[in-house]
Amino acid sequence: RLLSRIARGKLRPGSQLPPEPDLAAELGVSRATLRDALRSLQDEGVVTRSRGTGTFVSHAPRMLTSLDSNFGVTEAIRAAGMEPGFEEAITRIEPASAPEAARLRLAEGDDVIVVDRVRTADGRRVVWSQDVLPATLFVRRPEALPTLARGSMYETLDREFGVAIHHGVARFVPMKADGTTAQRLGVRRNTLVLYLQQVDFDDDGRPVLSSHEWH
């Protein structure tokens, strides 16, 4: 729960955590359990602890890379102590290609929503993302579609459309930036980038989001 708060920006770099008795009571755990959790976070470089002064969120915490935690680009940027933003955000409806239809368990040609964005950290371009979602998720609230491009995809899906992400399956491939990728990220052609392709599932095991990211 503390990792989630840090990843979502609710605990900012440099901020002090409440005293242990108060924090343990708030989280509903014993002080011994809380100390174990804080010790693990300290070992990961996420918090710093000093006897007599308290526990603080690190100014430059390591990236949260635990494989049992699932969070998006916005949360990752916040966790690194930077301000997330976006440029060139485009939302469009198009027929699903055969690969996307297979990933989302749709029929080829079914309508999907594509959110194409360049993500920024403190104003610097760091990720080009394309998020693909079944159009059927939004038939009840088509007027809210523009909100998908304005912030965290996970937070917007949950808040605006009642779609909660339970888990995701991802693969990572290092590659050299082609002309389009270089242009979108503002880097030289052939710069080494990390490509991430992920499918996210809801509580019922349905695939609801197919993501492509170039970091």
Buried (B, 14 or more C-beta within 10 A) or exposed (E): EBBBEBBBBEBEBEEEBEEBEEBBEEBEBEEEEBBEBBEEBBEBEBBBBEEEEBBBBBEEBEEBEEEEEBBBBBBBBBBBBBEBBBEEBEBEEEBBEEEBBEBBEBEEEBEBBBBBBBBBBEEEBBBBBBBBBBBEBBEEEEEEBEBBBEBBBBBBBEEBBEBEBEEBEEEEEEEEBEEEBBEBBBBEEEEEBEBBBBBBBBEEEBBBBBBBBBB
